[in-house]
């Protein structure tokens, strides 16, 4: 009933939003000002205000389709090169995308693991664009669960981990893995499972950014919510069946719109202010400021449903039982042992003002990996940034990314030296 009620509400408001969009197109100068660099003509303030109001109505809606990454070119060295999205692997629940560059230069291969947390992988657009200058970038592009037919079965945390292992196999030995936010636990688990099995494609380096490796450290409001309710509460209150009109009809999901509501409620005043500022910026002709707000909320309001199994596994195993941190997490009946990781460099990154994943929760990965030599471990706490500032924005580009890049390239150099030494040792005397 929960999803059906949301769908009915969306359907009822559709005519109003469609009318607002049409009205924007009919308004002459103020309407053009919303989409161009022209200012409203003098004496048209009332019309500009009406147009601004129509824009707010038109934009206050959720979408359920992945936006485009929109990365067509990137600067490599001193030249601009073309970028093409390529799908290199696919399952019903995900695609492995490669951002292929029109350049013969070989660069370190990196799997960027996107969260499955109510938004699409395009939330990491800035992360991808920044990495592309110096790396061959692959991204986990998770499907919207409401579009996955029921006959494809369950998708829980264990399937998430096996997907990462499969994608690392597809990329091949010597690749690096970067996980952002929620999948830090799965990425560490995948690296451990591959190390335990001596897998040749285990990551050469592992970067964990603002992820809940051990939520017992400095609990946030998110952690308190997860521990403040029983699993039965989460399953009965937050899990819904996909309506019949969608391809994944009857699949049990945690709806993306609920996750968005939860995130927005944490900073509701800030989001309300953002829309008020958008209204004022449109009227004042501050087009650059308005464009930034539009771009952010176009992405933020694009939501994806999570498979119920994955959501409930995450709540129980990550936020309530701390299974990885306590050594009780299993994969296919075998206990995951992060202590088995050796030879893989570990970099953890946290934001000083992160109110979703607090300082110390990601750094906990160092205590779980005693098999990694100290000189292959590094931690960085970025001052002055919140959760999203860890992987997007100016501080990410100018202060955090150089640390990530240098660690990856140092491990590439170590790999090259080891390969050369192996060749010399195998050469005939």
C-alpha positions as CSV (number, residue, x, y, z in Angstrom):
1,X,0.0,0.0,0.0
2,X,2.9,2.4,0.7
3,X,4.2,2.4,-2.8
4,X,0.7,2.5,-4.3
5,X,-0.1,5.6,-2.2
6,X,3.1,7.3,-3.4
7,X,2.2,6.4,-7.0
8,X,-1.3,7.7,-6.7
9,X,0.0,11.0,-5.2
10,X,2.5,11.3,-8.1
11,X,-0.2,10.7,-10.7
12,X,-2.5,13.2,-9.1
13,X,0.1,15.9,-9.1
14,X,1.3,15.2,-12.7
15,X,-1.2,17.5,-14.4
16,X,-0.2,20.4,-12.1
17,X,3.5,19.9,-12.9
18,X,2.8,19.5,-16.6
19,X,0.8,22.7,-16.6
20,X,3.6,24.6,-14.8
21,X,6.1,23.3,-17.3
22,X,3.9,24.4,-20.2
23,X,3.3,27.8,-18.6
24,X,7.1,28.3,-18.4
25,X,7.3,27.8,-22.1
26,X,4.5,30.3,-22.8
27,X,6.0,33.1,-20.7
28,X,8.1,35.2,-23.0
29,X,11.0,37.1,-21.5
30,X,11.0,35.8,-17.9
31,X,10.6,32.2,-19.1
32,X,13.5,32.7,-21.4
33,X,15.5,34.1,-18.5
34,X,15.1,30.8,-16.7
35,X,17.0,29.0,-19.4
36,X,19.4,31.6,-20.9
37,X,21.7,34.4,-19.9
38,X,19.1,37.1,-20.7
39,X,17.7,39.1,-17.8
40,X,13.9,39.8,-17.5
41,X,12.9,43.0,-19.1
42,X,12.4,46.0,-16.8
43,X,8.8,46.3,-15.6
44,X,8.2,42.6,-15.8
45,X,8.9,41.8,-12.1
46,X,5.4,40.3,-11.5
47,X,5.8,38.1,-14.6
48,X,9.2,37.0,-13.5
49,X,7.9,36.0,-10.1
50,X,5.1,34.0,-11.6
51,X,7.7,32.2,-13.9
52,X,9.9,31.5,-10.9
53,X,7.0,30.0,-9.0
54,X,6.1,27.8,-11.9
55,X,9.7,26.6,-12.0
56,X,9.6,25.5,-8.4
57,X,6.4,23.6,-9.0
58,X,7.8,21.9,-12.1
59,X,11.1,21.0,-10.4
60,X,9.6,19.7,-7.1
61,X,9.2,16.1,-8.4
62,X,11.0,12.9,-8.3
63,X,12.3,10.9,-11.3
64,X,13.2,7.2,-11.4
65,X,15.5,7.1,-14.4
66,X,19.3,7.4,-14.2
67,X,20.5,10.8,-15.5
68,X,23.3,11.0,-17.9
69,X,26.9,11.2,-16.7
70,X,27.4,13.8,-19.4
71,X,31.2,13.3,-19.5
72,X,32.1,13.7,-23.1
73,X,35.7,15.0,-22.8
74,X,38.5,15.2,-20.2
75,X,41.8,16.9,-20.0
76,X,44.7,14.4,-20.0
77,X,48.0,16.1,-19.6
78,X,47.8,19.2,-21.9
79,X,45.2,18.0,-24.3
80,X,41.4,17.4,-24.4
81,X,40.4,13.9,-25.2
82,X,37.0,12.3,-26.1
83,X,35.3,10.1,-23.5
84,X,32.9,7.3,-24.5
85,X,30.8,5.2,-22.1
86,X,31.2,1.5,-22.7
87,X,29.2,-1.3,-21.0
88,X,31.8,-4.1,-20.4
89,X,29.7,-6.4,-18.2
90,X,26.0,-6.7,-17.3
91,X,23.8,-8.5,-14.8
92,X,20.1,-8.0,-14.1
93,X,21.1,-5.8,-11.2
94,X,24.0,-3.8,-12.5
95,X,26.2,-2.8,-15.4
96,X,29.9,-2.3,-15.3
97,X,30.6,0.9,-17.2
98,X,34.0,2.0,-18.6
99,X,34.7,5.6,-19.5
100,X,37.0,4.9,-22.4
101,X,39.3,7.7,-23.5
102,X,40.5,8.4,-27.0
103,X,44.2,8.1,-26.1
104,X,46.7,5.2,-26.5
105,X,48.3,5.9,-23.1
106,X,47.8,3.2,-20.5
107,X,46.7,4.4,-17.1
108,X,45.9,2.6,-13.8
109,X,42.6,0.7,-14.0
110,X,40.2,1.7,-11.2
111,X,36.9,0.2,-10.2
112,X,34.8,3.0,-8.6
113,X,32.1,1.3,-6.4
114,X,29.0,3.5,-6.2
115,X,26.5,3.3,-3.4
116,X,23.2,1.5,-3.7
117,X,21.5,4.0,-1.4
118,X,18.5,5.5,-3.1
119,X,20.4,7.4,-5.8
120,X,22.0,6.5,-9.1
121,X,25.8,6.1,-9.8
122,X,25.7,9.5,-11.4
123,X,25.8,11.0,-7.9
124,X,29.6,10.3,-8.3
125,X,29.8,12.3,-11.6
126,X,32.4,14.7,-10.1
127,X,34.4,11.7,-8.7
128,X,34.5,10.1,-12.1
129,X,35.4,13.2,-13.9
130,X,38.3,14.0,-11.6
131,X,39.6,10.4,-11.6
132,X,39.5,10.3,-15.4
133,X,42.5,12.6,-15.9
134,X,44.9,10.0,-14.6
135,X,43.1,6.7,-14.6
136,X,41.2,4.2,-16.7
137,X,37.8,4.4,-14.8
138,X,35.2,1.7,-14.4
139,X,32.0,2.3,-12.4
140,X,29.3,0.0,-10.9
141,X,26.0,1.3,-12.3
142,X,23.4,-0.3,-10.1
143,X,19.9,-0.8,-11.6
144,X,16.7,0.6,-10.1
145,X,15.2,-2.4,-8.4
146,X,11.7,-1.6,-9.5
147,X,12.8,-2.2,-13.0
148,X,14.3,-5.7,-12.3
149,X,11.7,-8.5,-12.9
150,X,10.9,-10.7,-10.0
151,X,12.1,-13.9,-11.6
152,X,15.8,-12.7,-11.3
153,X,15.6,-13.5,-7.7
154,X,17.1,-11.9,-4.6
155,X,19.8,-9.4,-4.3
156,X,21.3,-9.1,-0.8
157,X,24.6,-7.9,0.6
158,X,26.2,-11.2,-0.4
159,X,25.2,-10.7,-4.1
160,X,26.6,-7.2,-3.9
161,X,30.0,-8.6,-2.7
162,X,30.0,-11.2,-5.5
163,X,29.2,-8.6,-8.1
164,X,32.3,-6.6,-7.0
165,X,34.4,-9.8,-7.3
166,X,33.0,-10.5,-10.7
167,X,33.7,-6.9,-11.9
168,X,37.3,-7.1,-10.6
169,X,37.7,-10.3,-12.6
170,X,36.3,-8.6,-15.7
171,X,38.7,-5.7,-15.4
172,X,41.6,-8.1,-14.7
173,X,44.6,-8.4,-12.4
174,X,46.4,-5.3,-11.1
175,X,43.3,-3.0,-10.9
176,X,42.5,-0.8,-8.0
177,X,39.2,-0.4,-6.1
178,X,37.7,2.8,-4.7
179,X,34.5,2.6,-2.6
180,X,32.4,5.6,-1.7
181,X,30.1,5.6,1.4
182,X,27.9,2.6,2.0
183,X,29.8,0.0,-0.1
184,X,33.0,0.4,1.9
185,X,31.9,-2.7,3.9
186,X,31.2,-4.7,0.7
187,X,34.5,-3.6,-0.9
188,X,36.5,-4.5,2.1
189,X,34.7,-7.8,2.3
190,X,35.3,-8.5,-1.4
191,X,39.0,-7.7,-1.1
192,X,39.2,-10.0,1.9
193,X,37.4,-12.9,0.2
194,X,39.6,-12.6,-2.9
195,X,42.7,-12.5,-0.7
196,X,41.6,-15.6,1.2
197,X,41.2,-17.4,-2.1
198,X,44.4,-16.2,-3.6
199,X,42.4,-14.6,-6.4
200,X,44.7,-13.1,-9.1
201,X,42.4,-10.1,-9.6
202,X,42.4,-9.0,-6.0
203,X,42.8,-5.2,-5.8
204,X,46.3,-3.7,-5.9
205,X,45.0,-0.9,-3.7
206,X,41.8,-0.3,-1.8
207,X,40.5,3.2,-1.0
208,X,37.5,3.5,1.4
209,X,35.9,6.9,1.5
210,X,33.4,7.9,4.2
211,X,32.0,4.4,4.7
212,X,30.5,2.6,7.8
213,X,33.1,0.0,8.4
214,X,32.5,0.1,12.2
215,X,29.4,2.0,13.2
216,X,30.1,1.5,16.9
217,X,32.6,4.4,16.5
218,X,31.0,7.9,17.1
219,X,27.4,6.9,16.2
220,X,25.5,9.4,14.1
221,X,21.7,10.0,13.8
222,X,21.7,7.5,11.0
223,X,23.3,4.9,13.3
224,X,20.9,5.7,16.1
225,X,17.9,5.2,13.8
226,X,19.2,1.8,12.7
227,X,19.7,0.6,16.2
228,X,16.6,2.2,17.7
229,X,14.2,-0.1,15.9
230,X,13.8,-3.8,15.5
231,X,14.3,-5.6,12.1
232,X,10.5,-6.3,12.1
233,X,9.9,-2.6,12.3
234,X,12.1,-1.9,9.3
235,X,10.5,-4.7,7.3
236,X,6.9,-3.8,8.1
237,X,7.2,0.0,7.9
238,X,9.7,0.6,5.1
239,X,9.5,-2.3,2.7
240,X,6.9,-2.2,-0.1
241,X,6.0,-4.1,-3.2
242,X,6.5,-2.5,-6.6
243,X,3.2,-1.6,-8.3
244,X,2.1,-3.6,-11.3
245,X,2.8,-1.0,-13.9
246,X,6.6,-1.4,-13.5
247,X,8.9,-4.2,-14.8
248,X,9.8,-5.3,-11.3
249,X,6.1,-5.7,-10.3
250,X,5.7,-7.4,-6.9
251,X,9.4,-7.2,-6.1
252,X,9.9,-6.2,-2.5
253,X,11.9,-3.0,-2.3
254,X,13.0,-0.2,0.0
255,X,11.6,2.7,-2.1
256,X,14.1,5.4,-3.1
257,X,11.6,8.1,-2.2
258,X,11.7,7.0,1.4
259,X,15.5,7.2,1.4
260,X,15.3,10.7,-0.1
261,X,12.8,11.8,2.6
262,X,15.1,10.4,5.3
263,X,18.1,12.3,3.9
264,X,16.2,15.6,3.4
265,X,14.7,15.4,6.9
266,X,18.2,15.5,8.4
267,X,18.8,19.0,6.8
268,X,15.3,20.1,6.0
269,X,15.9,23.8,6.6
270,X,18.9,23.8,4.2
271,X,16.8,22.2,1.4
272,X,13.9,24.7,2.0
273,X,16.4,27.6,1.9
274,X,17.9,26.2,-1.3
275,X,14.5,26.4,-3.1
276,X,13.9,29.9,-1.7
277,X,17.3,31.0,-2.9
278,X,16.5,29.4,-6.3
279,X,13.3,31.4,-6.5
280,X,15.1,34.7,-5.7
281,X,18.0,33.9,-8.0
282,X,15.7,33.4,-11.0
283,X,14.0,36.7,-10.3
284,X,17.3,38.5,-9.8
285,X,18.7,37.1,-13.0
286,X,21.5,35.3,-11.1
287,X,21.7,32.5,-13.7
288,X,24.9,30.8,-12.6
289,X,23.7,30.5,-9.1
290,X,20.3,29.2,-10.2
291,X,21.9,26.7,-12.6
292,X,24.0,25.2,-9.8
293,X,20.9,24.6,-7.7
294,X,18.9,23.2,-10.6
295,X,21.7,20.8,-11.5
296,X,22.1,19.6,-7.9
297,X,18.4,18.9,-7.4
298,X,17.9,17.3,-10.8
299,X,20.4,14.7,-9.6
300,X,19.2,14.6,-6.0
301,X,15.6,14.0,-7.0
302,X,16.5,11.1,-9.3
303,X,15.8,8.2,-7.0
304,X,16.3,4.4,-7.3
305,X,14.6,1.7,-5.3
306,X,16.8,-0.8,-3.3
307,X,16.1,-4.6,-3.3
308,X,14.5,-5.3,0.1
309,X,17.1,-8.0,0.8
310,X,20.0,-5.7,0.4
311,X,18.5,-2.9,2.5
312,X,17.5,-5.3,5.3
313,X,20.9,-7.0,5.2
314,X,22.7,-3.6,5.4
315,X,20.6,-2.5,8.4
316,X,21.1,-5.8,10.2
317,X,24.7,-6.7,9.4
318,X,26.3,-3.3,9.0
319,X,24.4,-1.0,11.4
320,X,23.0,-3.4,14.1
321,X,25.3,-6.4,14.3
322,X,28.6,-4.8,13.0
323,X,29.3,-8.1,11.4
324,X,32.4,-7.2,9.5
325,X,34.0,-5.4,12.4
326,X,33.1,-8.3,14.8
327,X,34.3,-11.0,12.5
328,X,31.0,-12.6,11.9
329,X,30.3,-11.7,8.3
330,X,30.1,-14.6,5.9
331,X,30.1,-15.2,2.1
332,X,28.7,-18.5,0.8
333,X,29.1,-19.9,4.3
334,X,32.7,-18.9,4.7
335,X,33.7,-16.3,7.2
336,X,35.2,-13.1,5.8
337,X,38.6,-12.4,7.2
338,X,40.0,-8.9,6.4
339,X,43.2,-10.0,8.3
340,X,43.9,-12.2,5.2
341,X,44.5,-9.1,3.0
342,X,48.2,-8.7,2.2
343,X,50.1,-6.8,-0.4
344,X,47.1,-4.5,-1.1
345,X,47.5,-0.9,-0.1
346,X,44.8,0.6,2.1
347,X,43.8,4.3,2.1
348,X,40.9,5.5,4.2
349,X,39.4,9.0,3.9
350,X,36.9,10.8,6.2
351,X,35.3,14.2,6.4
352,X,35.6,16.3,9.6
353,X,31.9,17.4,9.4
354,X,30.4,14.2,8.1
355,X,27.0,13.7,9.8
356,X,26.2,10.5,8.0
357,X,29.4,8.5,8.5
358,X,31.3,10.0,11.5
359,X,35.1,10.3,11.9
360,X,36.6,7.0,12.9
361,X,34.0,4.7,11.3
362,X,36.1,4.3,8.1
363,X,39.5,4.4,9.8
364,X,38.4,1.3,11.7
365,X,39.4,-0.7,8.5
366,X,43.0,-0.3,9.6
367,X,42.4,-2.3,12.8
368,X,40.7,-5.0,10.8
369,X,43.7,-5.5,8.4
370,X,46.8,-6.3,10.5
371,X,48.1,-8.3,7.5
372,X,48.8,-5.1,5.5
373,X,52.2,-3.7,6.2
374,X,52.2,-0.3,7.9
375,X,53.9,1.4,5.0
376,X,51.0,0.3,2.8
377,X,48.5,2.0,5.0
378,X,47.3,5.6,5.0
379,X,44.5,7.6,6.6
380,X,43.4,11.1,5.7
381,X,40.8,13.2,7.6
382,X,39.7,16.2,5.4
383,X,39.1,19.3,7.5
384,X,36.0,21.4,6.8
385,X,34.0,19.0,4.7
386,X,30.8,17.0,5.2
387,X,29.8,13.7,3.7
388,X,29.5,14.8,0.0
389,X,32.6,17.0,0.2
390,X,34.7,13.8,0.6
391,X,34.0,12.8,-3.0
392,X,32.8,15.9,-4.8
393,X,33.6,19.6,-5.0
394,X,36.7,21.8,-4.6
395,X,38.2,20.0,-1.6
396,X,37.8,16.6,-3.2
397,X,39.4,17.8,-6.4
398,X,42.3,19.9,-4.9
399,X,43.1,18.2,-1.6
400,X,41.7,14.7,-1.4
401,X,42.1,13.5,-5.0
402,X,45.9,14.1,-5.1
403,X,46.3,11.7,-2.1
404,X,44.2,9.0,-3.8
405,X,46.1,9.5,-7.1
406,X,49.5,9.3,-5.6
407,X,48.8,6.2,-3.6
408,X,47.5,4.4,-6.7
409,X,50.4,5.5,-8.8
410,X,52.9,4.4,-6.1
411,X,51.3,1.0,-6.1
412,X,51.5,0.9,-9.9
413,X,55.3,1.5,-9.6
414,X,55.7,-1.2,-7.0
415,X,53.8,-3.6,-9.3
416,X,56.0,-2.7,-12.2
417,X,59.2,-3.3,-10.1
418,X,57.9,-6.6,-8.8
419,X,57.1,-7.7,-12.4
420,X,60.6,-6.7,-13.6
421,X,62.2,-8.5,-10.7
422,X,60.2,-11.6,-11.5
423,X,61.3,-11.5,-15.1
424,X,64.9,-11.2,-14.1
425,X,64.6,-14.1,-11.7
426,X,63.1,-16.3,-14.5
427,X,65.6,-15.3,-17.1
428,X,68.2,-18.0,-18.2
429,X,71.6,-17.5,-16.6
